[in-house]
Every structure is written in structure tokens, then in C-alpha cells.
Amino acid sequence: MSDRLGRTFARVSPRAALVTFVCGGDPTLELAPAILDALVAGGADIVELGMPFSDPMADGPSIQAGNLRALRAGVTLAKLLPIAADFRRRHAETPVILMGYVNPVLAYGVARFAADAAASGIDGVILVDLPPEEAGEVAPALEAHGLHLIRLAAPTTDAERLPVVLDGASGFLYHVAVAGITGANSAAEAEIAAAVERLKAATRLPVAVGFGVRSPAQAAMVAAHADAVVVGSAIVDLIGASAERQSNNIPGEVEAFVATLAAAVRSAPRRLAA
């Protein structure tokens, strides 16, 4: 099992890690390497690379639009993995997580996907529409190739359901802070604090919090309680807006915004439960 994730969480502790998400190949395949480099240059500790899909049902308008831009640019999973491999050659220790939906993985072939993802330097996979009960083919293939299967917990994940979610989970636990789609709403600090405390009582995995974190202030608030903060929609929105006005410096704009998030996360006072 790759331990880049473990080393990263150990390195940044006691502060929270900053996890940044982009749709792979958005807005073009040619810009993808520079945008990924910009995430790291801006201060991202972990990168989530979205696998473009035509029906991203858990995502709001921002990431839906990012998926469509990437698909129009001709991005496929087969074209995305070499970008990840190229990134790994430049960034030996930054974990990369593939995030998306199970349909492209099934179309690619589960065993082939696991082998090729591992060979490309991927550290783990988040499949938002794959419940634990349906992971029988995917989970063993990922484990065989040393890939973390990162599971999601939601506000609706009760005490009975949580052990099922945690069974076989590795890398970190991704807490979806709000019920619904990405980027639509934000959770209150008290809700996030209570959720993180409940989850950390049930697992030794780091707990990352995402969905609805769009600003440095929100990132700092989450970083006070969680082991990692995930920001996606705001970055994807920035890329979309920059592409629409035909900016010639999208990576620079991404780096500058991520730097504001990183500064907020790094300076956030920790309020972890005893």
C-alpha cells in the first residue's frame, strides 16, 4: 500500500492538510500539467484529480461544467493517467487521488484500471457512487495494486451505517459536510466539529471535510477541526471563468487562489476535541 498519504498527514501535523480538486483536463489537456503544478506551488498538500464523466450526479453546477469542458477537450481516462504519471515524475511525494464515478472505471476495466493507476503513481481512489456493498470487484483490485479506497461519510451516515462505510476504507475518511451536491451549501462550524468528533471516535483514519468549502475563511474554519480540508468547486469555478475570458495565465491564477487557501489553513487555530 502506498504510504505517501500517511507520510503527508504525518508531515503536516498538527495542522490540517489542504486537499485541492480539479477536473482532469479542464479546460484543456495541454494546460492540465501546469494547473496541477500550480496546485502544488500554491500550497496544496494532496491533489484530487477528477475523472471526467457525463453524468456527475453528486456534483453541483460548478463541477458539472468542469466535467463538460474536459469532455469537450477530449479527455478520457486513458488520456488522464499519463498526465498523472507525468505529475508523479515532477512531484515524488505529493499524493494524487483519482475522484469520480464508477462507470468510467467499469468501462476501462477494473483490473486494468487498478494496474494502470498504480503504475501512473496514483495513491488512492474515491468513487462517489460506489457503496461499500457494491465494491466487491473494485476493492480487491485496488488493494492488490496498493491503492487506497477512500470512503465517504455524510451527515446522514448514522451509527449503524458507519461501520459498513469504514470496513475496508483506507487513506482517509472523506466527510461530506452537507447533504446534497458539491458547492451548493456550507455547513455550520458546530455541525462540522460534532461530525469530526463523532467520526474520529470510530476510526483512526484522518478525517477530511469537503463539499461547500469555497473561501479561505471557510477553509480555516474547517481546518480548526478536521485533519484535512477539501476545496474543489471554487477552484473549478476559477478555471471556468478564466477560460471563458481567455486568460493566458490560468495556472498562475490557480496558484494565487490556492495560496490564499493554504495560508488560511496553515494559520488556523486548532480546536480538536479532547
C-alpha positions, 0 to 999 in steps of 0.5 A: 500500500502506498504510504505517501498519504500517511507520510503527508498527514504525518508531515503536516501535523498538527495542522490540517492538510489542504486537499485541492480538486480539479477536473482532469483536463479542464479546460484543456489537456495541454494546460492540465500539467501546469494547473496541477503544478500550480496546485502544488506551488500554491500550497496544496498538500494532496491533489484530487484529480477528477475523472471526467464523466457525463453524468456527475450526479453528486456534483453541483453546477460548478463541477458539472461544467468542469466535467463538460469542458474536459469532455469537450477537450477530449479527455478520457481516462486513458488520456488522464493517467499519463498526465498523472504519471507525468505529475508523479515524475515532477512531484515524488511525494505529493499524493494524487487521488483519482475522484469520480464515478464508477462507470468510467472505471467499469468501462476501462476495466477494473483490473486494468484500471487498478494496474494502470493507476498504480503504475501512473503513481496514483495513491488512492481512489474515491468513487462517489457512487460506489457503496461499500456493498457494491465494491466487491470487484473494485476493492480487491483490485485496488488493494492488490495494486496498493491503492487506497479506497477512500470512503465517504461519510455524510451527515446522514451516515448514522451509527449503524451505517458507519461501520459498513462505510469504514470496513475496508476504507483506507487513506482517509475518511472523506466527510461530506459536510452537507447533504446534497451536491458539491458547492451548493451549501456550507455547513455550520462550524458546530455541525462540522466539529460534532461530525469530526468528533463523532467520526474520529471516535470510530476510526483512526483514519484522518478525517477530511471535510469537503463539499461547500468549502469555497473561501479561505475563511471557510477553509480555516474554519474547517481546518480548526477541526478536521485533519484535512480540508477539501476545496474543489468547486471554487477552484473549478469555478476559477478555471471556468471563468478564466477560460471563458475570458481567455486568460493566458495565465490560468495556472498562475491564477490557480496558484494565487487562489490556492495560496490564499487557501493554504495560508488560511489553513496553515494559520488556523487555530486548532480546536480538536476535541479532547 
